[in-house]
């Protein structure tokens, strides 16, 4: 049967909202249509070239740049005639006037096809966007992107037919000017699977992770810019229907991936040492917290990784607006909880993506809304300096 999506999204404001950046069970990437332009307040990806130069994207197809003191809205262009669109991830490998200063991926609704979404890849040069439709295949969504260089990036996600059926992992490479479909050896089409995360070590390789409704359930692939190698991820003990949902590589011989199972409190992490994957000690969340879900991880070095997500949700909640943003720090041996304050009295919060340009400095993005409600959704950003988070939004 198809991969199930039971997201921990706080605000599913409409049937068109893209469920991305938030995990449960096997499916981290979205298979829903792209959101209408009116859907706002859900930040899904962030990338920083420096501490005062970041770009964040949203599920509603908008973007904002960070100059070190404030966020500024950035106008986004979608392909001609698009009925709407949204982003799942962003990467900023370039510098100055390089050809691919930033690349954002997601999906858009093409003219005449309001019922489905096709993959989208936008290049940002610091001044203007160059939009590209990656494929005409429906329904296709790209959840994450990372880059080997300013002119070599890899986007991953999943696709299925407009009639429904099984979803299948997809990948596209970017050469600074055009996108090319990649064809890794994924599980058969009748075994639902999805790519959820990717992290590239500049000049070396990209690590791709995901999940499948088959055995083994965890997907892990290595791409060197030309060829694919399937790896064997470590199966976490006692977690049903696990999937890897985000990955970050601090070096060519060290990557950390995080994921979740189908039930509440089924988060886990594992580390790649250049040859094998192994499950880490449990991710640490604040004392007394319940129902954790991990959504993203970023490593500034092999001994400094930050995972983010949400804790204290109502069990099984998939959009009622409960829980609060949370974070945990990996030092190469163990996880330590890092306290994150609630954004305001009576408001729920969630971090959906994080990036750490250097040790002891990270930027996380997500959303906040009225507690126990999908109403009043606003964009949420958090800045980790040392061991303290500062929230904005």
Beta strands, then each sheet from edge to edge (+ up, - down):
strand 1: 43-50
strand 2: 53-58
strand 3: 63-66
strand 4: 71-74
strand 5: 84-91
strand 6: 102-109
strand 7: 118-124
strand 8: 129-133
strand 9: 140-149
strand 10: 152-161
strand 11: 164-174
strand 12: 179-182
strand 13: 193-201
strand 14: 205-212
strand 15: 218-223
strand 16: 228-231
strand 17: 243-251
strand 18: 254-260
strand 19: 267-272
strand 20: 277-279
strand 21: 293-301
strand 22: 304-311
strand 23: 324-330
strand 24: 335-338
strand 25: 347-358
strand 26: 361-370
strand 27: 378-385
strand 28: 388-392
sheet 1: 1+ 2- 3+ 4-
sheet 2: 5+ 6- 7+ 8-
sheet 3: 9+ 10- 11+ 12-
sheet 4: 13+ 14- 15+ 16-
sheet 5: 17+ 18- 19+ 20-
sheet 6: 21+ 22- 23+ 24-
sheet 7: 25+ 26- 27+ 28-
end
